[in-house]
Amino acid sequence: MTETAEKQSLSEANISKAIESWRSKGEYRQLCGHRLFTIDEQSGSADKPVIVLIHGFPTSSWDWQGIWDGLLSSYRLISLDMLGFGFSDKPNQRNYRIHGQADLFEALIAELGVKEYHLLAHDYGDTVAQELLARQSEGRGVGQCLSACFLNGGLFPETHRALLTQKLLLSPLGPLINRFNGFASFKKNFSSVFGPESKPSEFDLKVFWQLINEHNGKHLFHNLITYINDRKQHRERWLKPLQESEIPLALINGSVDPVSGEHMVARYKELNCRLDYVKELPGIGHYPQVEDSEAVLSAYLEFLHH
């Protein structure tokens, strides 16, 4: 084996090891008729407060690994790979909806018997969290949400600056575009939303890519991207709980994110949404929990203890 081949083999082994280590944290559950990868982890006493973590598009619960252990010392952590993501089922269907993803989280919360929880969400997960908050405000949510913290995401459709590749995937050309998208195009597009000094490593990119491709998941991109239409259709429903919230709300935001950076924070304030805590991270892009996990962990704990 050549030195180059040996390094590649070691790298692939490390990628597989990282992925399997994350998989070992969780278990598969049948929720709403689907097989979903879920995590329910705590250390020490069994009465710790609960945080429900909701990942973004097009990734998975692995996004949280950089801050996971830092939260685990004081909290019970619950997460899942949403339908169409990560290790979970990935049916080839066009009707992926935010409401359906919220149903999955409520089903998990109910199955685990959780009465109270905090929400921490990112990207696509922000919208799922907004739907959960809307249900809470209507008095029909499962369990009681105590607080919500949003990382970079499209909270408002008018401030979400979709990438060209996202627009093409949403168009009638979506299936064709998706078919020819490989690791090289993923690397380019994914890296473009990170900060200039906090780009993902080759290792991280390959882990993300492998998780996306679990169960032939890449073929779903043009189906999953329909959440952009959901945001437009349900804008008022998902804005209202932010403006009328009775629980603390926070933003932790990478300022140079071209999709939902400092312009999203400005819009949040313009709309008079409740804001109990805000942390803007200069130089950081769309994935703050990956780009600067220590800063995100510190800020989130500061909010919880605020």
N, C-alpha and C positions, 0 to 999 in steps of 0.2 A: 504494500500500500504506500502510495506517495505521501509526502508530508501534507500536501494540499488536501488529498482525499482523507487523510487521517484527521485533520482539523475539521473538515466538513462532517465526518462521522461523529466526532466528539460533540460538535455543535448540535447535530440532530439528536444525539442522545440526551444532551442537556435540555433541549426543547421538550422532548418527550417526557423527561423527568419532571420538568416544571409543570407541564400540563397534567400529568398523572398525580402529582402532589396536590394540585388544586382539586382534581376530581375526587381524591380520597377524603376531602373535607366534607363532601356531601353525599346525598343519596337520591335515588330516583323515586318520584311519587306520581301517582295518577291524579291529575288535577283537571277538572273540567273536560274529561275524556282524552287527555293527552299525557304522555310520559315526559315529565319535566325534571330537570336536574335542580335540586334544592339544597340549600345549606342552612343548618340551624346549629350554631356553635356558641359555646360559652365555656368559660373556665372559672373554677372556684365555686362560689355560692350560686344557688339556682334562682335567686330572686333579683338578679341584676336587671336594670332597665333594658329595654329592647330597642335596637335600631334595625329598621328594614331598609336595605340598600337596593336601589333600582338602577341597573346599568343602562347604557346607551346603544345607539346604532353605529356600526353593525357588529358590535363586539359581544361581551358577555359579562357575567359576574366576576370573571378574572380581572376586570378593570380595577377592582377594589383591593387587589392583593397588596399594593403598596402601603395602604393605611389600615389593613385588616388587623394585623397583630397589635397595632397601637390602640385600636378601639377595643379589642378583645379583652384587655386586662380589666376593663370597667363595665363592659356592656355585653349583652347577649346579641349576637349578630345573625340576622336572617336575610337570605337572599335567594334568588333563583335565576336561571337562564330563561328568559322569556321564550315563548313559542316562536320558533324560527331562528333561535340564537344559540350559540355555544353547544353544550352537550344535549340540549333538549330536542324534542321532536321538531321536524322541519317539513311539515306538509307543503306540497307544491300547490298553493292556492293564492288567489289574488285578494281575498277578503281578510287580510290581517288588519285588525282594528285595535286602537288604543283601549277601547272599552273592554275588549276581550283580554288584553294583557292585564288590565286592572282586576278583572275577574279572577285571574290566576293568583295574584297577590292576596286578594281577599280570601280565596279558597285556602291558601297556605296559612294565612293568619288564623283562620277559623280552625283548621285541622290541628294546628299547634296549640290552640287554646290561648292565644295571646290576647290580653285584654287592653293593654296600652302599648304604644310604640312611638318612636320618632322616625321620621322619613329623611333619608339622604338619597338624592337622585341626581342623575347626570344625563344631559342630551335628550334622547328619546324618552328616557326614564323620567325626565322633568314633566313631560306631558302625561305620562301614566300617573305620576304623583298628583298632578292637577286634577285628573279625573277622580282619584281617590279622595282628594280634598273636597271636590264638588259633592261627592256622595256623603261625606262627613257633614257638610253644611246642610244637606237635605235630611239629615237624621237617619240615613239608611246605610251608613258605612259599617264595615265589620271592625269591631274593636274601636278604641279611641285613639286618634292621632294627637300626640302631645306637641309636636313641632315639625317643621319641614325646612330643609336646607337644600337649595338648588345650586348645583354646579352648572357650568356653561351648557346652555340648551335653548331651544326655540320656544320660550315661554309665550312669545307673541309672534304670530305669522308675519306681521309687517316688519319685524326686525331680523327675521331668519334669512340670512344670505346663503341660499343653497349653492353648493358647488355645481359647476357645469355638468360633471358626471352624474350628480343627483338629479338634475333637471332632465338629462337624457334618459336616465333609468325610469323616470316617472312618465316619460312620453311613450307613444306607440313603438318607438325604437328600442324600448327598454330590454326586451328579451334578447334582441340581437346584440346590443351593447354589452349586456351581461355575459353573453356567451364568449365574447372575445377578451373580456377583462381577466387578466392574470395577476400574478404576484407583482410584476413590475409596475403595472398601472395602479394597483392597490397601494404599493409603497409610495408612489409619487403623490397620489391624491390624499392618502391618509396623513403623510408627513406634512403636507401643505398647511394643515390646520394647527400644527404645533408651533410653539414659539421658535424664533430663529436660533436660540441657544439651548433649546430643550427638545430637540428632535428625538424621536424614538430610535433606540438602538436596533441594529440588524436582528439581534436576538429577540427583542420585543416584537418587532414587525413579524417575524416568522411565527412566534407564538400566537399573535393575533390572527394571522392568516390561517394557521392550522385549526384554530378554534372555529373560525368562520367556515372552514371547509368540512368540519365534522358533519357526518350524515349528508354529504354532498350539498352543504348549505349555500355555497356561492350562487347556485342557480336561483336563489330566492331574492336576491338584491332588488330586482325590479318589482317584486311583490311586497316586500317589507317597506319599501320607500313610499308607499301610499299613505303613510302616516302624515305626510306633508299636507295632503288633502284634508285629513281629519282635523288638523290644526286650524285650517281655514273655516271648515264647517262648524266647529264647536268653539270658536274663539271666545264668544261671550260667556258661554258656560264655564270655560276654564279660566277666564279672567276674573269673574265674580268672586270666587273663593280667595283669590289673592288680595282683592280690594276690601273684602268684608271679613277677613280671617279673624277668628277669636283665639288663635294659637300663634306663638312666635314663628316668624318666617325669616330666613336668612339667605343671602347670596354669597357664594365664594366663586369668584370669576376670574379667569385668565383674560387679561385686558387686550392682548393682541390677537385673540382668536378672530379670524376673518368671518366666521359664521355667526357667532353670538358673543362677541367680546364686550368692550366697554360701551358700545352703542346699545346693547341689550340692557345693561344696568341703567343707563340714562333713560331709556324708555320705561323701565320698571318704575322709576321715580316719577316720571311724567304722568303716569297712569294712577298715581297715588295708591299703589299697592302697599300693603303693610310690609314694613322692613325693620326688623328688630336688630339685625346685624348684617354688615356687609364687609367683605374683604376682597379688595381688588388686587390682583397679582400682576404687577408690571412685567412684561417680557414673557409671560406664560400664555399659551394658546388654549385650544379647545379641550384638552385632556389634563386639567390641572392635577388630578389625583395621580396621574402617571408622570407628568412633567416635573412636579415638585410636591411629592407626597408628604414630605415633612411639613411644608407650609400649610397644606390642606388639612392635615391631621391637627396641627396646632390651632388653626382657625376654627375648625369644626368643634373641637373640644372647648374652645373659648366661648363659642356660641352656646353650647349646651350648658355650660356653667355660668352663663351670663346672668 
